[in-house]
Structure formats: C-alpha cells, structure tokens
Amino acid sequence: MAKKIRKNRKDNNIVHPSFEAHEGGADWHPLDSEINGRRDQKYVKNIKPRSDGQADLMSAIDTHSLTMAIGPAGTGKTYIAIAKAAEALDKGQIERIILSRPAMEAGESLGYLPGDMAEKMAPYLRPLYDCLGDRMGGKKVRQYIEDGTIEIAPIGFMRGRTLNNSFVVIDEAQNCTYGQLKMILSRLGWHSTMVVTGDPKQSDLLDGMSGLDDISSRLEALPNIAVCRLSNGDIVRHPLVAEMLDVL
C-alpha cells in the first residue's frame, strides 16, 4: 500500500517539459523533451491556407521582402512565417533562418530558472522550436541550430547587425516599442525576407508603449511592403477562441 501511495505522489508531481530537470543539465534542448519522440514523426513540407486571410499572407510573403502579419491569436501568423522560412531554406533561396522575440515575460519572471541566458530563454522561445520541429523534424532543427543555420535570439541581440541572405521572423512584435521595431526593421539586408507578426490587442507592455500599430499603419502606405491584417474569421484553433476574443 505504501508503495502505491508513493507512486501516486510521484505521478502527481508532473512538471512541464519546458521546465523539467534533465540529467544532461546544460545540454538540455527543447527539441529533446517531446514525449515519445513526437518531433521526429513524419511531417508535411507544404502547407495550405485554411482561410482567405492566410492565403493572402502566404502570397504576400512570397512576393515581398517585408511583410507585417497583424491579427489575433490562433490565425497561424507565426506558423505560416516559419513554414515559409523552412521552405526557403530547403530550396536554397536563403542561407539561414533568424527567429527573434522581444524579451518580454508576460507578467512572469524567468530569473528563477537555472542556467545562463540561453537556458533561461529556451522555455520562453519554445513556440518557435515547436513550429520548427513541426516543419523539419527535431534532429534536423537541432543540427541547424548547432551549426548556425538557424538562430533564435531576443530582439536586443539584433542591434548593429545586417541580416543578408536570411529569412527573418520577428514574433510577438506587439511587445516591441516603436524604437525597437524601427531598429529591427532596419536590420534587413540583401537577398533577405522579413516577416513581423503580432497582435496589438495582446501587448504585455504598458498602454501606449507598443509600437506595432503605429509602425504597421505608417508602412501600409508603402507599395513594396505588405501589411496583412487577419481577423477572427481566420482563427484556426478551437472555435471557442474566436468566440472568446469577440467579447474579451
């Protein structure tokens, strides 16, 4: 009986894979923690739009060097951008993929997590790893990250760089200030594509600090930049997501 009780207690102390302590310690990688190796299952290389808004976004990315994807959660903004990045890398159109997010913690603190900056940021960047794993498979993604073909970093690490021959995805841009977005947009180099995604209505910054709405409105007037505005009708998650966002 005592053994059974101890087993139940052990089962109840389940920790999310992003925060689980692994024997490898510093060698832990988000792509290693998927249950039953799910990241290495077969995947579909080509994706198809599930709404008119998604079709417009995919077309815009194919025809513009800079695309702003603005819309609510669940519309596939990040997934489509990363899928297009993986496709461009597979075709040899670019030399590397750069994925970046602002170091904004949505009201939570990452300081208590063990490890250096890269290890602390790994759980926060987990959505990007998930998308990459879905498109390429975990082993290939990890290999690309180790050799620098894929780079994932906070926005602050981009200052002073020129991003040539790259596919750049700026995720969660609603948590960037006007100055940060201006800085990252000006990193665009030759033979590169940049996609900026975000939902101005879900910023974790104080009111008036997010620069996404202002910058996307200004850039909308430029013919060589695409600003795609997705709506609740483009949400591809559970139908309740669209219903909730209508009233929240």
C-alpha positions in Angstrom: 0.0 0.0 0.0 2.8 2.4 0.9 4.5 1.8 -2.4 1.3 2.6 -4.3 0.9 5.9 -2.3 4.4 6.9 -3.1 3.8 6.1 -6.8 0.7 8.3 -6.9 2.6 11.1 -5.3 5.3 10.8 -7.9 2.8 10.8 -10.7 1.1 14.0 -9.3 4.4 15.9 -9.3 4.4 16.3 -13.1 6.5 19.2 -14.4 6.0 20.7 -17.9 8.8 19.5 -20.2 9.9 23.1 -20.7 10.9 23.4 -17.0 11.8 19.7 -16.3 15.2 18.9 -14.8 17.1 16.6 -17.2 20.1 14.5 -16.5 22.0 16.4 -19.2 21.6 19.7 -17.3 23.1 22.4 -19.5 22.8 20.1 -22.5 19.0 20.1 -22.4 17.3 21.3 -25.5 13.6 22.0 -26.1 13.6 19.6 -29.1 14.7 16.7 -26.8 11.8 16.9 -24.4 8.9 15.9 -26.7 7.1 12.8 -25.4 7.8 9.6 -27.3 10.0 11.5 -29.9 6.9 13.2 -31.4 9.1 15.8 -33.0 10.7 13.2 -35.2 7.5 11.9 -36.7 6.7 12.4 -40.4 5.7 16.0 -41.3 4.2 17.7 -44.3 6.6 20.0 -46.2 4.0 22.1 -47.9 1.2 23.8 -46.1 -2.1 25.0 -47.4 -4.1 28.1 -46.3 -7.2 27.4 -44.3 -8.7 30.9 -44.8 -8.6 33.8 -47.2 -6.5 35.8 -44.8 -4.0 33.0 -44.6 -3.9 32.8 -48.4 -3.2 36.5 -48.6 -0.4 36.3 -46.0 1.3 33.4 -47.8 1.1 35.2 -51.1 2.5 38.4 -49.5 5.5 36.6 -48.1 6.2 35.1 -51.5 6.1 38.5 -53.2 7.5 41.0 -50.7 10.8 41.3 -48.8 9.0 42.7 -45.8 5.6 41.6 -44.6 3.7 42.6 -41.4 1.3 39.9 -40.3 -1.2 41.6 -37.9 -4.0 39.7 -36.3 -5.5 37.9 -33.2 -4.1 34.7 -31.6 -4.7 31.5 -33.5 -4.6 32.8 -37.0 -1.4 31.0 -37.9 0.8 34.1 -38.3 3.9 32.6 -36.7 3.4 29.1 -38.1 3.0 30.3 -41.7 6.1 32.6 -41.4 8.3 29.8 -40.0 6.9 27.3 -42.6 7.8 29.8 -45.4 11.3 30.2 -43.8 11.8 26.4 -43.8 10.6 26.2 -47.4 13.0 28.9 -48.5 15.9 27.2 -46.7 15.0 23.8 -48.2 15.0 25.4 -51.7 18.4 27.1 -51.2 16.9 30.6 -51.6 18.5 31.7 -48.3 21.5 30.7 -46.2 20.0 30.9 -42.7 16.8 31.5 -40.7 16.8 34.0 -37.9 13.9 34.0 -35.4 13.6 36.7 -32.8 11.3 37.7 -30.0 11.3 40.6 -27.5 12.4 39.6 -24.1 9.0 40.3 -22.6 7.8 37.8 -20.0 4.0 38.3 -20.0 4.0 39.3 -16.3 6.1 36.4 -15.2 9.8 36.2 -14.2 12.3 33.8 -15.8 15.0 34.8 -13.3 14.4 31.9 -11.1 15.1 29.3 -13.8 18.6 27.7 -13.7 21.3 28.2 -16.2 22.7 31.1 -18.4 20.8 33.5 -20.6 20.3 30.9 -23.4 19.0 28.3 -21.0 16.7 30.8 -19.3 15.3 31.9 -22.7 14.8 28.3 -24.0 11.3 27.8 -22.4 10.2 31.3 -23.5 11.2 30.6 -27.1 9.5 27.2 -27.0 6.7 28.1 -29.5 9.4 28.8 -32.1 11.1 25.5 -31.5 7.7 23.8 -31.8 7.0 25.3 -35.2 10.5 24.5 -36.5 10.1 20.9 -35.2 6.8 20.5 -37.0 8.2 21.7 -40.3 11.7 20.0 -40.3 11.8 17.4 -37.6 13.7 17.8 -34.3 17.0 16.2 -35.3 17.5 18.5 -38.4 16.4 21.6 -36.4 19.0 20.9 -33.7 21.7 20.3 -36.3 20.8 23.6 -38.0 20.9 25.4 -34.6 24.2 24.0 -33.7 25.9 25.0 -37.0 24.3 28.4 -37.0 21.9 27.9 -40.0 19.0 28.6 -37.6 19.5 31.3 -35.0 16.9 32.1 -32.3 17.6 35.2 -30.1 15.9 38.0 -28.3 15.3 41.3 -30.1 18.1 43.1 -28.2 20.7 40.8 -29.7 19.9 42.2 -33.2 21.3 45.7 -32.7 24.1 46.6 -35.1 23.7 43.7 -37.4 23.0 43.4 -41.1 21.0 40.3 -42.0 21.9 39.3 -45.5 20.7 36.1 -47.3 18.4 35.4 -44.4 14.7 34.7 -43.7 14.0 36.7 -40.5 10.8 36.2 -38.4 10.1 38.7 -35.7 7.5 37.1 -33.4 5.3 38.7 -30.7 6.1 42.2 -32.1 3.3 43.8 -30.1 5.7 43.6 -27.2 8.2 45.8 -29.0 8.4 49.6 -28.6 8.4 51.9 -31.6 12.2 52.2 -31.2 12.8 48.5 -31.0 10.7 47.8 -34.2 12.5 50.6 -36.1 15.8 49.1 -35.1 14.9 45.6 -36.1 13.3 46.6 -39.4 16.4 48.4 -40.4 18.5 45.2 -40.0 17.1 43.9 -43.3 19.9 43.1 -45.7 20.3 42.0 -49.3 18.5 38.9 -50.6 16.6 38.6 -47.3 12.9 38.3 -46.3 11.5 39.6 -43.1 8.1 38.7 -41.6 6.9 40.6 -38.5 4.0 39.0 -36.6 1.9 40.3 -33.7 -1.4 41.1 -32.2 -1.7 44.8 -31.0 -4.6 43.8 -28.7 -2.4 41.4 -26.6 0.6 43.6 -25.7 2.2 42.9 -22.4 3.7 46.5 -22.4 2.1 49.4 -20.6 -0.6 51.2 -22.5 0.8 53.3 -25.3 4.3 51.7 -25.3 3.8 49.2 -28.1 4.9 50.4 -31.5 3.3 47.8 -33.7 0.1 49.6 -34.5 1.8 52.9 -35.3 4.6 51.3 -37.4 2.2 49.0 -39.4 -0.1 51.9 -40.2 2.9 54.0 -41.5 4.3 51.2 -43.5 0.9 50.3 -45.1 1.3 53.3 -47.4 4.5 51.9 -49.0 3.8 49.7 -52.1 6.8 47.4 -51.6 5.8 46.4 -48.0 2.8 44.1 -47.4 0.7 44.6 -44.3 -1.7 41.7 -43.9 -4.5 42.2 -41.3 -6.0 38.9 -40.3 -9.3 38.7 -38.4 -11.2 36.4 -36.0 -12.6 34.7 -39.1 -9.0 33.4 -39.8 -8.6 31.7 -36.4 -7.9 28.0 -36.9 -7.8 27.0 -33.3 -10.8 25.7 -31.3 -13.9 27.7 -32.4 -14.3 28.9 -28.8 -11.1 31.0 -29.3 -12.8 33.2 -31.8 -15.9 33.5 -29.7 -13.9 34.5 -26.6 -11.8 37.1 -28.4 -15.1 38.7 -29.7 -16.0 39.5 -26.1 -12.7 39.8 -24.2 
